Each structure stands twice: as C-alpha cells, then as structure tokens.
Amino acid sequence: MQEHYVKDILEKLKSGELSEYYVKKEEFMDFRQFLVKRDDFKHFRGIGQRGGDVLYQYLEEPRS
C-alpha cells in the first residue's frame, strides 16, 4: 500500500466520510506502519476478523 493512499483513507475515517475500512491480512502491516505514526492513533479501533483481516473505525474518544 502506498503512503498517500493510506493517509487518505485515515483522513476519511477521521472526517466521517468513511464509517469503517476493511484491511486484508496481506495489507495489514503496510497499513499499520502509517497508522501508528499518527498523533491520533488511539482514536482508531481495529477489529480483528476471521482469517486475519481487520476492520478499522474512528472513535471520537481515544481508546485506553
């Protein structure tokens, strides 16, 4: 995954333009490397799916 593509998705989640985003197992590490660099990292919730895929959502309140 390219950095500008991931950053665009993360901004759309934050703005509410996307309510959730599905990341395939094969793309998870590429996606995550850009996610963890964000200041609002704790606002993103990743919900593990069967088979290793992850569904990401943006939370108004940061998770603990």
URHUZI-V660121 format. One record per helix or strand. SS is the DSSP state (H for helix, E for strand). FROM is the first residue (numbers start at 1). TO is the last residue. If there is no record, write none. Layout:
ss,from,to
SS,FROM,TO
SS,FROM,TO
This chain:
ss,from,to
H,3,15
E,21,23
H,25,35
H,41,43
E,44,48
E,54,58
